[in-house]
Amino acid sequence: MPRSPVALIIALSATLFAAFALNSGSSLQSSLLALRASAEGFAPVYTGIIMASYYIGFVAGIVWGASLVNRVGHIRTFAALASTGSAITLLHAVFVDPITWSLFRALTGLCLSGLYLVVESWLNAQADNTSRGSTIAIYMTVSLGGLAIGQLLLNGAPVSSFELFTVASVLLSLSLVPLALTRQPPPSAVSGDRMTFRRLYKISPLGFVAASGAGVLSGAVYGVGPVFAADLGLATNDVAYFMFFVILGGMIMQFPIGKLSDSVPRQYVMIAVLVGLTICGLFPLIAPDLVRDNLSVWGGITGVFIMPVYGLAVAYVNDYLEPEDIVPASGGLLIIYGGSAASGPLLGSSAIGYFGPWALPVLFSIIGVSVASFAMYRAGFGRRISIEEQGQFVAVPRTTPMAFELSPITDDISTEDGNDAATSDEEAEPKPFDPHDLEDALTPDGTAHPDDIGQVQPADTDSTDDVHDGGADSDEPDTDSEKKT
């Protein structure tokens, strides 16, 4: 019987608290570094390099994290990475230098990637097939809520002070407490299988390109969004609200847009979302004063069109995959997403540096119209997926492949494996002897000896009837006679 949402939240409370603390701390640190780099007078390109380094480390964590967890265990991995990430956060306030911050940011990405891997594998171990959908939904809500709350924490102290780095460090340290004290046994080994980029592109060129575009968009929003708002003259508290509404808009509308894509061809929903993003990106050029005065509203609407792109890309690729290929494909898609996200802060900061803050929305439009054009081009190629063939949309965090194992879309894998295992057990288990089997083991003339049981094939009634009829009406040759001959 499925557990109620309240009972499920209580059962997952330790792991969910760890996820909330991780996301809050990382979200606060990301915006804090972008604003502090601008306040320190770093050139826009240096700010872009600093923010891009995070995604380089994050991709390295996706590649390397599974082997580390399998070698030293989940709790030791989480303790080591949380402690390292917490210390690195504090070191940002001590060594204020672009090169040092780039190195620290890459190490932070690597640590957080491994931490997410442990959290999601723990959630996967706690969930069963009746609660996977609820578990992933709760986890997504907690994760996005943590990201949004982290932005509001910017209002807790001046950006130039030490206190906000301390708060971010404390949040990362607190994420360690519930998992370090849990009585639940650690999960089993983590799979590190990944699908090659060539095969991913061959399976779904549109999904590949859309995941790349989603990475650039997310990297630009999280890496340069605070700088964009600050350059428009917003105070720190208004920058925090702007980023909060960007995340909130995507959080609210991601699931409805995904469910809509289950009812109509998914690529058409993707095209509509990208066209909406293009319009949002060009609107500030038409009415800059209106957007400036209502920047948080514009940010929330833009977030509606940015956040679902990756989820739609993943769902579109999954429509063309066999169930056993979903998790390996997710690893490849996350690397594509992370590698593309590393270019987002570089492109965004360079655009702002050369053309001013309104260049960032224009960048969104360029990406939106580029991916939408490719989607329209691809609409006439390849195998078309009918509505009935489309899989279920599930909003999955863009963190580690373990999030895809947690997703209910992989239930078919465990079901098939369970059926195969059951079949093997049935085949391996010897059947008890039934005296009535003796009659079946006798030859038609009844001359089989009891010692021959198991060596003489059971008589075929239909074949026997044919023999008695002389086989006159049969067009098939007598196989037994041919063998004897």
C-alpha angles and dihedrals in degrees: 000000000000116000120243117253091251093051090046092051090050091050092049096038097113094050093042091051089053090051092048093050092047094051094044093050095045092046092051092047094050096054092038092056093047092051094041091050089053091047091050090056098248113166112256091247090056090050088052092051092049093051093042092054090069092065092047089057091043092056090048088054091053090053097041105027099081093055091049093051092047091049102048104013137251101280096046091047092050093046094049096045095043091050092047093047091048092051093047091053090058092046090062088070092049101047108040102185132121096232094046091046091051090055092046091048092053091050090049091054091050092049095047092048090056092044092053089049091057094045094049095045088052091051090048090054091051096048127078131194092273094055105033094100093050092043095053091045092052091045092051091049093049093046095049090042089055091050091051095046090049089062093053090053087071086081091063097085142351115290091234093058132089096236100083092053087052092051092050090048092049092051092053090048093049091054087068096059103073096045093044091055099038118123093206114107115249118263123261125266119310121238117234098189116139134179119236120253092238093056092045092053091046091052095048122358091180093051090049094050094042092052089051091050091048089054093053091048095049093044091051094046098048096034103042104014094093091048090049092053093044092050089056088061101260119151119238094262091052090048088054092051091047093055091042092057093045089058093039092053092053092043094054099044103033095086098043091050090048093050089049088056089058090061101044132032105296097222090059091055089049091051091049092050092049092048088051089051091050091053092048091051094051097042094080089060090056098043109014095161093051092051093045092053092047100032096142091053091049089047092052092051091047090050089056089064099037104048100054096051095086093045091051091048092052093047090048092052091046090056088068098042134090112239093252091056097055098086096044089047090051090058091054093045092051091052090049090048094047094046091050091045089059089063093050097076091043093052093041096048092045091050092050091046094053104032107020133252096306088066090078095065088045088055088054089053093049092053092044095051092043095054092040091052091051090049091052090048093050092048089084096050138069132016114326117229115219122220090254092053094050115104126230117282112238121180102230124187113249093233117096137344089255088076088065092051087053091052119098089232087080094057089101090063095057091041093053092045090050092051091049091049091049091050092050091050091051091050093046096047112087116233117237115250115264117197089217088064088071092070091052091050095057121101118242092266092050095238099126114121119226088243088063094063108127092025100066115070115234114262117263107228095202092049090048091053089051091052091050089049089053092244091265095140096044122099092190119094120244100260095192091052091050091051091050091048 
